[in-house]
Amino acid sequence: MPQDNEDELLRSVAIQNAQSILLARQRAEQELVAAKEALELRTVELERANELILTIAENAASCLLMLDDRGMATYMNPAAIEQTGYTLEELARAPFHDVLHAPVERGGHSADACPIRNARERMRLLKNQSDLFVRKDGSTFPVSCSLSPLQRDGQAAGAVLEFRDITDEQLAQKTLEDANRRKDQFLATLSHELRTPMTSVLGWARMLKLGLSATETREAIDAIEKGAEIQAQLIDDVLDVSRIAAGKMTFNAIPLDVGPVLQAAMTTVHPAAAAKGIEILASVPPLLPRILGDEGRLQQVIWNLLSNAVKFTPRGGAITIRLTHAGSILRLTVEDTGKGIEADYLPHVFEPFSQEDGSMTRSHEGIGLGLSIVRSLVELHGGRIRVASEGAGRGATFTVELPAIESAPAVDRIALKPGPSTPPLSSTVELPSLNGLCVLIVDDQELTRDLLAAIFDRAGAEVSAAGSVRQGLEQFQARSQDVVVCDLAMPEQDGFAFVQAVRALPAPGNETPIIALTAFGRPEDRKHALAAGFDEYLKKPVDPGALASMVLRLSARRR
């Protein structure tokens, strides 16, 4: 090959190599620029991620700590600073466990037994671990902790610790447990208090079947009546608590003189006080203003306070009642010389289902609702009630304060002298005569039908009875009735179906007076019954005299 051609070929190869090298360098430079841009973008993304993580940590409600592989704090968020009282510099002077953990003598873990330390050292996840921490000021607080270990190249690199104060949660849990305990105690007490009079009622009733002397018969009747009255009062108390909780307690406020209400309550409790030889002393100023109140509910308040005083005052003790007036407040105090109240129980006196002694060996009856009801009724009057006692055996003083509505005196001095209580109508007064009246009873309960039939038969009425609405309508249409006594709750068709069917009949049958007799005792039940077409409403258990008198009045009104 000629030399010129060889030189030309070498130049061509050299140029091609130079171009290849140049292209490779350009590609390398481009790749370097792209890598640099990607690195910068990644750096920005990491910075943004770190900022986001820091923002989340800084604003987190939970307390966050970053620990290194020795357990030293390298970061703590504001929540942790606020909760513990430490700054990061103060916390980082020693291992985390030595600073924040409560010492063993105050309920904390030892270093070897610390679940958080063990999880960090073994790189284990820990969730919702209960523990006890101590603040910089020395106060302790319960916490729930979670720990997430951090690793670098397979080696422990520290951990993230999250914790929160659970004081409120533990308090709420304790409150719930206390409430459940009081509820269980209440149910057990209620069962006992219902079964106790029921034992007397059933026992004497069965003894009557066997035959008793005249004296024993009277004793049996008295015991049965007293047992039934006790059960009725227990049921009323439970219903009152239910009404209060639902905000449906009836309250008919009128200008009211407290003196006569106090007199009535004293008269009611006088027999029980006299039986124990307890003296009741009353002090009342000559002139008193009125309050805006419900007479029945106010008497319920005073009766409960006096009954409690009699119950807890030993034989031969004394009860002092004072009614005073200061400014716009009328103040009633009931002071006894009874067993007193322990200091740790005083804050719980007015709580529902609460009893100072709820054991099986307690010496006083009751279900722990009376004073709770009293407080609610006093508050409905716009007043307040408080209790004081110097402890066991030192008596107790209950003070009720009610707002007065008049500055001028309303009543003169009232002589408050306990007198004999007025016995129930049915025990002292004969039933009114219902001779010539036809009374229809509609009730699915045979025992109730038999009782009502006996009452009306004793009063001289002609009685017919039906066990269902269908039977009742058949008997009503078969014979003219002067008055109908109808239960509300019955199977298949209720009392409302009966009254609607009667009111749909032509006159004069549709004008027949109908009395609703029911175990439902809520105010809304009464309104519903009267609105549906019933003429009167009576709650079970019914007083025979009251029922017979109502029948007589309704029959006379029709005529």
C-alpha positions as CSV (number, residue, x, y, z in Angstrom):
1,M,0.0,0.0,0.0
2,P,1.5,3.4,-0.9
3,Q,2.6,5.6,2.0
4,D,0.0,8.3,1.3
5,N,-2.9,5.9,1.5
6,E,-1.6,4.4,4.7
7,D,-1.3,7.9,6.3
8,E,-4.8,8.8,5.1
9,L,-6.2,5.6,6.7
10,L,-4.4,6.3,10.0
11,R,-5.8,9.9,10.0
12,S,-9.3,8.6,9.4
13,V,-9.1,6.1,12.2
14,A,-7.7,8.7,14.5
15,I,-10.5,11.1,13.7
16,Q,-13.1,8.4,14.3
17,N,-11.5,7.5,17.7
18,A,-11.4,11.2,18.6
19,Q,-15.1,11.5,17.7
20,S,-16.0,8.4,19.7
21,I,-14.1,9.7,22.6
22,L,-15.8,13.1,22.3
23,L,-19.3,11.5,22.1
24,A,-18.5,9.3,25.1
25,R,-17.4,12.3,27.0
26,Q,-20.5,14.3,26.0
27,R,-22.7,11.3,27.1
28,A,-20.8,11.1,30.3
29,E,-21.2,14.8,31.0
30,Q,-24.9,14.6,30.2
31,E,-25.3,11.6,32.5
32,L,-23.4,13.4,35.2
33,V,-25.7,16.5,34.8
34,A,-28.8,14.2,34.9
35,A,-27.4,12.4,38.0
36,K,-26.6,15.8,39.6
37,E,-30.2,17.0,38.9
38,A,-31.7,13.8,40.2
39,L,-29.5,14.1,43.3
40,E,-30.6,17.7,43.8
41,L,-34.3,16.7,43.3
42,R,-33.9,13.8,45.8
43,T,-32.2,16.1,48.2
44,V,-35.1,18.5,48.0
45,E,-37.6,15.7,48.4
46,L,-35.7,14.4,51.4
47,E,-35.6,17.9,52.9
48,R,-39.4,18.3,52.3
49,A,-40.0,14.9,53.8
50,N,-37.9,15.8,56.9
51,E,-39.7,19.1,57.2
52,L,-43.0,17.3,57.0
53,I,-41.9,14.7,59.5
54,L,-40.7,17.5,61.8
55,T,-43.9,19.5,61.4
56,I,-46.0,16.4,62.2
57,A,-43.8,15.7,65.3
58,E,-43.8,19.3,66.4
59,N,-47.6,19.5,66.2
60,A,-48.4,16.0,67.4
61,A,-50.6,15.7,70.5
62,S,-48.6,12.7,71.7
63,C,-45.2,13.1,73.2
64,L,-42.4,11.9,71.0
65,L,-38.8,11.2,71.8
66,M,-35.9,10.1,69.5
67,L,-33.4,7.9,71.4
68,D,-29.9,6.8,70.2
69,D,-28.5,3.4,70.6
70,R,-27.5,4.2,74.2
71,G,-31.0,5.3,75.2
72,M,-30.1,9.0,75.2
73,A,-32.6,11.5,73.9
74,T,-31.7,13.3,70.7
75,Y,-35.0,14.9,70.0
76,M,-38.2,15.7,71.9
77,N,-41.3,17.4,70.5
78,P,-43.1,20.3,72.2
79,A,-45.8,18.0,73.7
80,A,-43.0,16.0,75.4
81,I,-41.4,19.1,76.7
82,E,-44.7,20.4,78.1
83,Q,-45.7,17.1,79.6
84,T,-42.4,16.3,81.3
85,G,-41.1,19.8,82.1
86,Y,-37.7,18.9,80.8
87,T,-35.8,20.5,77.9
88,L,-33.9,18.3,75.4
89,E,-30.6,19.5,77.0
90,E,-31.8,18.5,80.5
91,L,-33.2,15.1,79.3
92,A,-30.1,14.2,77.3
93,R,-27.8,14.4,80.3
94,A,-28.5,10.8,81.3
95,P,-30.1,7.7,79.7
96,F,-33.8,8.1,79.2
97,H,-34.7,5.5,81.8
98,D,-32.7,7.2,84.6
99,V,-34.5,10.5,84.0
100,L,-38.1,9.9,83.1
101,H,-39.0,6.6,84.7
102,A,-40.5,6.7,88.2
103,P,-38.3,5.0,90.7
104,V,-39.3,1.5,92.0
105,E,-40.3,2.8,95.4
106,R,-42.9,5.0,93.7
107,G,-44.3,2.3,91.5
108,G,-42.0,2.4,88.5
109,H,-39.9,-0.4,86.9
110,S,-36.3,-1.2,87.7
111,A,-33.8,-0.7,84.9
112,D,-33.5,-4.5,84.2
113,A,-37.3,-5.0,84.2
114,C,-38.2,-1.9,82.1
115,P,-40.2,-3.1,79.1
116,I,-39.2,0.0,77.1
117,R,-35.5,-0.4,77.7
118,N,-35.6,-4.1,76.9
119,A,-37.5,-3.5,73.6
120,R,-35.1,-0.8,72.6
121,E,-32.0,-2.9,73.3
122,R,-33.5,-6.0,71.5
123,M,-34.9,-3.9,68.6
124,R,-38.4,-5.1,69.2
125,L,-41.6,-3.3,68.5
126,L,-43.6,-2.2,71.6
127,K,-47.2,-1.1,71.5
128,N,-49.5,0.4,74.2
129,Q,-47.3,-0.5,77.2
130,S,-48.5,1.0,80.5
131,D,-45.9,2.6,82.6
132,L,-45.3,5.4,85.1
133,F,-43.2,8.5,84.4
134,V,-42.0,11.3,86.6
135,R,-41.9,14.9,85.7
136,K,-39.2,17.4,86.4
137,D,-41.2,18.7,89.4
138,G,-41.3,15.2,90.9
139,S,-44.9,14.4,90.2
140,T,-45.7,11.1,88.5
141,F,-48.2,10.4,85.8
142,P,-49.4,7.1,84.1
143,V,-48.6,6.7,80.4
144,S,-49.3,4.4,77.5
145,C,-46.1,3.9,75.4
146,S,-45.2,2.6,72.0
147,L,-41.6,2.1,70.8
148,S,-40.4,1.7,67.2
149,P,-36.7,0.5,66.9
150,L,-34.4,2.1,64.3
151,Q,-31.7,0.2,62.4
152,R,-28.7,1.1,60.3
153,D,-26.8,-1.6,58.4
154,G,-28.5,-4.2,60.5
155,Q,-27.3,-2.6,63.8
156,A,-29.4,-0.9,66.4
157,A,-29.5,2.8,65.7
158,G,-31.9,4.0,68.4
159,A,-35.7,4.1,68.6
160,V,-38.7,6.4,68.4
161,L,-40.7,6.5,71.6
162,E,-44.3,7.8,71.7
163,F,-46.2,8.2,75.0
164,R,-49.3,9.9,76.3
165,D,-50.7,10.8,79.7
166,I,-53.6,8.4,80.5
167,T,-54.6,10.0,83.9
168,D,-58.0,11.0,82.6
169,E,-58.6,7.6,81.0
170,Q,-57.7,5.8,84.2
171,L,-60.0,8.2,86.2
172,A,-62.8,7.7,83.7
173,Q,-62.3,3.9,84.0
174,K,-62.3,4.1,87.7
175,T,-65.5,6.2,87.6
176,L,-67.1,3.7,85.4
177,E,-66.1,0.8,87.6
178,D,-67.4,2.6,90.6
179,A,-70.7,3.3,88.9
180,N,-71.0,-0.4,87.8
181,R,-70.2,-1.4,91.4
182,R,-72.8,0.9,92.8
183,K,-75.3,-0.3,90.2
184,D,-74.6,-4.0,91.1
185,Q,-74.9,-3.1,94.7
186,F,-78.2,-1.2,94.0
187,L,-79.7,-4.2,92.1
188,A,-78.7,-6.6,94.9
189,T,-80.1,-4.2,97.5
190,L,-83.3,-3.6,95.5
191,S,-83.8,-7.4,95.2
192,H,-83.4,-7.7,99.0
193,E,-85.7,-4.8,99.7
194,L,-88.4,-6.1,97.4
195,R,-88.2,-9.7,98.6
196,T,-88.2,-8.8,102.3
197,P,-91.8,-7.3,102.3
198,M,-92.8,-9.9,99.7
199,T,-91.9,-12.6,102.2
200,S,-94.3,-11.1,104.7
201,V,-97.0,-10.6,102.1
202,L,-96.9,-14.2,100.8
203,G,-96.3,-15.7,104.2
204,W,-99.3,-14.1,105.8
205,A,-101.4,-14.7,102.8
206,R,-100.7,-18.4,102.9
207,M,-101.3,-18.4,106.7
208,L,-104.7,-16.9,106.0
209,K,-105.5,-19.8,103.8
210,L,-104.8,-22.2,106.7
211,G,-107.1,-20.2,108.9
212,L,-106.2,-17.8,111.7
213,S,-107.8,-16.3,114.8
214,A,-109.4,-12.9,114.6
215,T,-106.4,-11.3,116.2
216,E,-104.0,-13.1,113.9
217,T,-106.1,-12.2,110.9
218,R,-105.9,-8.5,111.8
219,E,-102.1,-8.8,112.2
220,A,-101.9,-10.6,108.9
221,I,-103.9,-7.9,107.1
222,D,-101.8,-5.1,108.6
223,A,-98.5,-6.9,107.6
224,I,-99.7,-7.5,104.1
225,E,-100.8,-3.8,103.7
226,K,-97.5,-2.5,105.1
227,G,-95.4,-4.8,102.9
228,A,-97.3,-3.7,99.8
229,E,-96.9,-0.1,100.7
230,I,-93.1,-0.6,101.1
231,Q,-92.9,-2.2,97.7
232,A,-95.0,0.6,96.1
233,Q,-92.6,3.2,97.6
234,L,-89.6,1.4,96.3
235,I,-91.1,1.3,92.8
236,D,-92.0,5.0,93.0
237,D,-88.4,5.8,93.9
238,V,-87.0,3.8,91.0
239,L,-89.5,5.5,88.6
240,D,-88.6,9.0,90.0
241,V,-84.9,8.3,89.3
242,S,-85.8,7.3,85.8
243,R,-87.9,10.4,85.2
244,I,-85.1,12.6,86.6
245,A,-82.6,11.0,84.3
246,A,-84.9,11.5,81.3
247,G,-85.7,15.1,82.3
248,K,-89.4,14.2,82.6
249,M,-90.0,14.8,86.3
250,T,-93.4,16.5,86.7
251,F,-93.2,19.8,88.5
252,N,-96.2,22.1,89.0
253,A,-94.9,25.3,90.5
254,I,-97.2,27.7,92.5
255,P,-96.7,30.3,95.2
256,L,-96.4,28.1,98.3
257,D,-96.2,28.4,102.1
258,V,-93.5,26.0,103.4
259,G,-95.0,25.9,106.9
260,P,-98.0,23.7,106.2
261,V,-95.9,21.4,104.0
262,L,-93.5,21.0,106.9
263,Q,-96.4,20.3,109.2
264,A,-97.8,17.6,106.9
265,A,-94.4,15.9,106.6
266,M,-93.9,16.0,110.4
267,T,-97.3,14.5,111.0
268,T,-96.4,11.6,108.6
269,V,-93.2,10.6,110.3
270,H,-94.5,11.2,113.9
271,P,-95.6,7.6,114.5
272,A,-92.2,6.2,113.5
273,A,-90.4,8.7,115.7
274,A,-92.7,8.1,118.6
275,A,-92.1,4.3,118.3
276,K,-88.4,4.9,118.9
277,G,-88.9,7.6,121.6
278,I,-87.4,10.3,119.3
279,E,-88.3,13.8,120.2
280,I,-88.9,16.2,117.2
281,L,-88.3,19.8,118.0
282,A,-89.3,22.6,115.5
283,S,-88.3,26.2,115.4
284,V,-90.1,28.6,113.0
285,P,-90.0,32.4,113.0
286,P,-93.4,34.3,113.2
287,L,-93.5,35.4,109.6
288,L,-92.3,33.6,106.5
289,P,-92.2,34.5,102.8
290,R,-93.5,32.1,100.1
291,I,-91.5,30.1,97.6
292,L,-92.4,29.1,94.1
293,G,-92.7,25.3,94.4
294,D,-94.6,22.1,93.9
295,E,-96.3,21.2,97.1
296,G,-96.2,17.4,96.6
297,R,-92.5,17.4,95.6
298,L,-91.5,19.7,98.4
299,Q,-93.3,17.4,100.9
300,Q,-91.4,14.5,99.3
301,V,-88.2,16.4,100.0
302,I,-89.0,17.1,103.7
303,W,-90.5,13.7,104.3
304,N,-87.3,12.0,103.0
305,L,-85.1,14.1,105.2
306,L,-87.2,13.5,108.3
307,S,-87.6,9.8,107.5
308,N,-83.8,9.5,107.2
309,A,-83.3,11.3,110.4
310,V,-85.7,9.0,112.2
311,K,-84.1,5.9,110.6
312,F,-80.5,6.8,111.6
313,T,-81.3,8.3,115.0
314,P,-81.1,5.8,117.9
315,R,-83.9,5.2,120.4
316,G,-84.3,8.2,122.7
317,G,-82.5,10.7,120.4
318,A,-83.7,14.0,119.0
319,I,-84.4,15.7,115.7
320,T,-84.3,19.5,115.4
321,I,-86.0,21.3,112.6
322,R,-85.4,25.0,111.9
323,L,-87.1,27.1,109.2
324,T,-85.4,30.5,108.8
325,H,-85.4,33.4,106.4
326,A,-82.4,35.5,105.4
327,G,-82.6,37.9,102.5
328,S,-84.0,36.1,99.5
329,I,-83.3,32.7,100.8
330,L,-85.6,30.4,102.9
331,R,-83.5,27.9,104.8
332,L,-84.7,24.5,106.2
333,T,-82.3,22.5,108.4
334,V,-82.9,19.0,109.7
335,E,-80.4,18.1,112.5
336,D,-80.3,14.7,114.2
337,T,-78.3,13.0,117.0
338,G,-77.9,9.8,114.9
339,K,-75.0,7.7,113.7
340,G,-73.4,10.5,111.7
341,I,-71.6,10.2,108.4
342,E,-67.9,9.4,107.8
343,A,-65.9,12.2,106.2
344,D,-64.9,10.1,103.2
345,Y,-68.5,9.3,102.4
346,L,-69.9,12.9,102.7
347,P,-69.1,13.8,99.0
348,H,-71.2,10.7,97.9
349,V,-74.3,11.2,100.0
350,F,-76.4,12.5,97.2
351,E,-75.2,10.2,94.5
352,P,-77.8,7.6,93.1
353,F,-77.4,4.0,94.2
354,S,-75.0,5.2,96.9
355,Q,-75.1,3.8,100.5
356,E,-72.5,4.3,103.2
357,D,-73.1,0.7,104.3
358,G,-74.1,-1.6,101.4
359,S,-73.1,-4.8,103.1
360,M,-75.4,-7.7,103.9
361,T,-74.9,-6.9,107.6
362,R,-76.1,-3.3,107.3
363,S,-78.7,-2.4,109.9
364,H,-80.8,0.0,107.9
365,E,-83.1,-0.6,105.0
366,G,-83.4,1.3,101.7
367,I,-82.0,1.2,98.2
368,G,-79.9,4.4,98.2
369,L,-82.1,6.6,96.0
370,G,-83.9,8.8,98.4
371,L,-81.3,11.5,98.9
372,S,-80.4,11.5,95.2
373,I,-84.1,12.2,94.4
374,V,-84.2,14.9,97.1
375,R,-81.2,16.8,95.6
376,S,-82.9,16.7,92.1
377,L,-86.2,17.9,93.5
378,V,-84.5,20.7,95.5
379,E,-82.7,21.8,92.3
380,L,-86.0,21.8,90.4
381,H,-87.1,24.4,93.0
382,G,-84.1,26.5,92.1
383,G,-82.4,25.7,95.4
384,R,-79.6,23.6,96.8
385,I,-79.0,21.1,99.5
386,R,-75.9,20.3,101.5
387,V,-75.0,17.9,104.4
388,A,-72.6,18.2,107.3
389,S,-71.5,15.8,109.9
390,E,-68.6,15.6,112.4
391,G,-68.3,11.9,111.9
392,A,-69.5,8.6,113.3
393,G,-71.9,9.0,116.2
394,R,-72.0,12.8,115.9
395,G,-75.2,13.1,114.0
396,A,-75.9,14.9,110.7
397,T,-77.3,18.1,109.5
398,F,-79.1,18.6,106.2
399,T,-79.7,22.1,104.9
400,V,-82.1,23.0,102.1
401,E,-82.0,26.6,100.7
402,L,-84.9,27.7,98.5
403,P,-85.3,31.1,96.8
404,A,-88.1,33.2,98.3
405,I,-90.5,35.0,95.9
406,E,-91.8,37.6,98.3
407,S,-90.1,40.0,100.7
408,A,-93.3,40.6,102.6
409,P,-94.5,38.0,105.1
410,A,-97.0,35.5,103.8
411,V,-98.1,33.6,106.9
412,D,-98.2,34.1,110.6
413,R,-96.5,31.9,113.1
414,I,-97.5,28.2,112.6
415,A,-97.5,26.0,115.6
416,L,-95.6,23.0,114.4
417,K,-96.6,20.2,116.7
418,P,-96.3,16.6,115.6
419,G,-99.8,15.1,115.7
420,P,-101.2,11.7,115.0
421,S,-100.8,10.6,111.4
422,T,-103.9,10.2,109.3
423,P,-104.2,6.5,108.4
424,P,-105.1,5.5,104.8
425,L,-108.7,5.8,103.8
426,S,-109.1,2.1,103.2
427,S,-108.1,1.1,106.7
428,T,-110.5,3.3,108.7
429,V,-113.4,4.2,106.4
430,E,-116.1,1.9,105.0
431,L,-116.4,1.7,101.3
432,P,-119.1,4.0,99.8
433,S,-122.3,2.3,98.8
434,L,-122.5,1.4,95.1
435,N,-125.9,-0.3,95.4
436,G,-127.7,-0.5,92.0
437,L,-124.6,0.2,89.9
438,C,-123.3,-2.1,87.3
439,V,-119.5,-2.2,87.0
440,L,-117.6,-4.0,84.3
441,I,-114.0,-5.0,84.9
442,V,-111.6,-5.6,81.9
443,D,-108.2,-7.0,82.9
444,D,-106.2,-9.9,81.7
445,Q,-104.8,-10.7,85.2
446,E,-107.1,-13.0,87.1
447,L,-105.8,-11.9,90.5
448,T,-106.6,-8.3,89.7
449,R,-110.0,-9.1,88.4
450,D,-110.8,-11.1,91.6
451,L,-109.6,-8.2,93.8
452,L,-111.6,-5.6,92.0
453,A,-114.7,-7.8,91.9
454,A,-114.4,-8.3,95.7
455,I,-114.1,-4.5,96.2
456,F,-117.2,-3.7,94.2
457,D,-119.1,-6.6,95.5
458,R,-118.3,-5.4,99.1
459,A,-119.6,-2.0,98.1
460,G,-122.9,-3.5,96.8
461,A,-122.4,-3.1,93.0
462,E,-123.3,-5.7,90.4
463,V,-120.0,-6.8,88.9
464,S,-119.1,-8.5,85.6
465,A,-115.5,-9.2,84.6
466,A,-113.7,-9.9,81.3
467,G,-110.2,-11.2,80.6
468,S,-109.7,-9.5,77.3
469,V,-110.8,-6.6,75.2
470,R,-112.9,-8.9,73.0
471,Q,-114.8,-10.4,76.0
472,G,-115.1,-6.9,77.5
473,L,-116.8,-5.5,74.4
474,E,-119.1,-8.5,74.2
475,Q,-120.2,-8.0,77.8
476,F,-120.5,-4.2,77.4
477,Q,-122.8,-4.6,74.5
478,A,-124.8,-7.3,76.1
479,R,-125.7,-5.3,79.2
480,S,-125.7,-1.6,80.0
481,Q,-122.9,-0.6,82.3
482,D,-122.7,2.4,84.7
483,V,-118.9,2.4,84.9
484,V,-116.0,0.4,83.3
485,V,-112.6,-0.2,84.9
486,C,-110.2,-1.2,82.2
487,D,-106.5,-2.2,82.3
488,L,-104.2,-0.6,79.7
489,A,-101.6,-3.3,79.0
490,M,-103.2,-6.5,77.8
491,P,-102.2,-9.1,75.2
492,E,-103.6,-9.0,71.6
493,Q,-105.6,-5.7,72.2
494,D,-104.8,-3.1,74.8
495,G,-107.1,-0.8,76.8
496,F,-106.8,1.9,74.2
497,A,-108.5,-0.4,71.7
498,F,-111.3,-1.0,74.1
499,V,-111.9,2.7,74.8
500,Q,-111.8,3.6,71.1
501,A,-114.3,0.9,70.3
502,V,-116.7,2.1,73.1
503,R,-116.4,5.8,72.0
504,A,-117.3,4.7,68.5
505,L,-120.6,3.2,69.6
506,P,-123.9,5.2,69.3
507,A,-125.2,7.1,72.3
508,P,-125.8,6.7,75.2
509,G,-123.3,3.7,75.4
510,N,-120.4,5.8,74.1
511,E,-120.8,8.1,77.0
512,T,-120.1,5.4,79.7
513,P,-117.4,6.5,82.1
514,I,-114.3,4.4,81.8
515,I,-111.5,4.4,84.3
516,A,-107.9,3.4,83.2
517,L,-106.4,1.2,85.9
518,T,-102.7,0.5,85.1
519,A,-99.3,-0.3,86.4
520,F,-97.8,2.4,84.2
521,G,-97.4,5.5,86.3
522,R,-95.6,8.1,84.2
523,P,-97.2,11.5,83.7
524,E,-97.2,11.0,80.0
525,D,-99.1,7.7,80.5
526,R,-101.8,9.6,82.3
527,K,-102.0,12.3,79.6
528,H,-102.1,9.6,76.8
529,A,-104.9,7.7,78.6
530,L,-107.1,10.8,79.1
531,A,-106.5,12.0,75.6
532,A,-107.5,8.6,74.2
533,G,-111.0,8.8,75.9
534,F,-110.6,7.5,79.4
535,D,-112.4,9.6,82.0
536,E,-110.1,8.9,84.9
537,Y,-106.7,7.3,85.6
538,L,-105.6,5.2,88.5
539,K,-102.2,3.6,89.2
540,K,-101.8,0.1,90.6
541,P,-101.8,-0.8,93.4
542,V,-105.1,0.9,94.0
543,D,-106.7,1.9,97.2
544,P,-110.2,0.2,97.5
545,G,-111.8,3.3,99.0
546,A,-110.4,5.6,96.3
547,L,-111.5,3.3,93.5
548,A,-115.0,2.9,94.9
549,S,-115.4,6.7,95.5
550,M,-114.3,7.4,91.9
551,V,-116.8,5.0,90.5
552,L,-119.6,6.6,92.6
553,R,-118.6,10.1,91.5
554,L,-118.4,9.1,87.8
555,S,-121.8,7.4,87.9
556,A,-123.4,10.3,89.6
557,R,-122.0,12.7,87.1
558,R,-123.4,10.7,84.2
559,R,-126.9,10.7,85.8
